[in-house]
Amino acid sequence: MAAVCGKEETIMANTNTKTAPRGTKIKESFGSRLVDGVDVLIICVLRACGLIPLIHIVAASFSNPSLFVGHKGILLWPEGFSRAIE
């Protein structure tokens, strides 16, 4: 019960007794599914743009410095594993 300006009103819940049959789903439109797919693609590209440089830095930090200097391109795995701090 809720009091509004001194009057008590009864707040009734939704009394719709019709229920959907089991196993029914709301069908999404083609446009909605297309937007969802594009969103997933954009998120994957953005995630890759953040993870590839991070992987390169970690791989470079464990690489042998003399081999790393001669490497060209993105380094995804250490060149000649080294833990030496120089």
C-alpha positions as CSV (number, residue, x, y, z in Angstrom):
1,M,0.0,0.0,0.0
2,A,1.2,3.5,-0.8
3,A,0.1,6.7,0.7
4,V,-0.5,9.5,-1.9
5,C,-1.6,12.9,-0.5
6,G,-3.1,11.2,2.6
7,K,-5.0,8.6,0.5
8,E,-4.0,5.0,0.5
9,E,-3.8,3.2,-2.8
10,T,-3.2,-0.4,-3.5
11,I,-0.5,-1.1,-6.0
12,M,-1.5,-4.1,-8.0
13,A,1.0,-6.4,-9.7
14,N,0.6,-7.3,-13.3
15,T,-2.4,-9.6,-13.4
16,N,-1.8,-10.8,-17.0
17,T,-2.2,-14.5,-16.6
18,K,-1.4,-15.5,-20.2
19,T,2.0,-17.0,-20.4
20,A,4.1,-17.9,-23.5
21,P,4.3,-21.6,-24.3
22,R,7.5,-23.3,-23.2
23,G,10.4,-23.2,-25.7
24,T,9.3,-20.0,-27.4
25,K,11.8,-17.3,-27.9
26,I,11.6,-13.7,-29.1
27,K,12.8,-13.7,-32.7
28,E,15.5,-11.1,-33.3
29,S,15.3,-9.2,-36.6
30,F,18.1,-9.5,-39.2
31,G,19.2,-6.0,-38.6
32,S,19.6,-6.7,-34.8
33,R,21.7,-9.8,-35.5
34,L,23.8,-7.9,-38.0
35,V,24.5,-5.1,-35.5
36,D,25.4,-7.7,-32.9
37,G,27.8,-9.3,-35.3
38,V,29.4,-6.0,-36.2
39,D,29.7,-5.1,-32.5
40,V,31.5,-8.4,-31.8
41,L,33.9,-7.8,-34.8
42,I,34.7,-4.3,-33.6
43,I,35.4,-5.5,-30.1
44,C,37.7,-8.3,-31.3
45,V,39.7,-5.9,-33.5
46,L,40.0,-3.4,-30.6
47,R,41.1,-6.2,-28.2
48,A,43.7,-7.4,-30.8
49,C,45.0,-3.8,-31.1
50,G,45.6,-3.8,-27.4
51,L,46.9,-7.3,-26.9
52,I,49.4,-7.6,-29.8
53,P,51.6,-4.7,-28.6
54,L,51.5,-6.1,-25.1
55,I,52.6,-9.6,-26.4
56,H,55.3,-7.9,-28.4
57,I,56.7,-6.1,-25.3
58,V,56.7,-9.2,-23.2
59,A,58.3,-11.3,-26.0
60,A,61.0,-8.6,-26.5
61,S,61.8,-8.4,-22.8
62,F,62.6,-12.1,-22.7
63,S,64.5,-12.1,-26.0
64,N,68.2,-12.2,-26.5
65,P,69.1,-8.6,-27.1
66,S,71.5,-9.3,-30.0
67,L,68.9,-11.4,-31.8
68,F,66.1,-9.0,-31.0
69,V,67.9,-6.1,-32.7
70,G,68.1,-8.0,-36.0
71,H,64.4,-9.0,-35.9
72,K,62.0,-7.2,-38.1
73,G,58.2,-7.0,-37.6
74,I,56.0,-7.9,-34.7
75,L,57.6,-10.3,-32.2
76,L,55.0,-12.8,-30.8
77,W,57.6,-15.2,-29.3
78,P,61.0,-14.5,-27.7
79,E,64.0,-14.8,-30.0
80,G,66.6,-16.8,-28.1
81,F,65.2,-16.8,-24.6
82,S,67.2,-14.6,-22.2
83,R,66.7,-13.4,-18.6
84,A,69.9,-11.4,-18.5
85,I,69.5,-7.8,-17.4
86,E,72.1,-5.6,-19.2
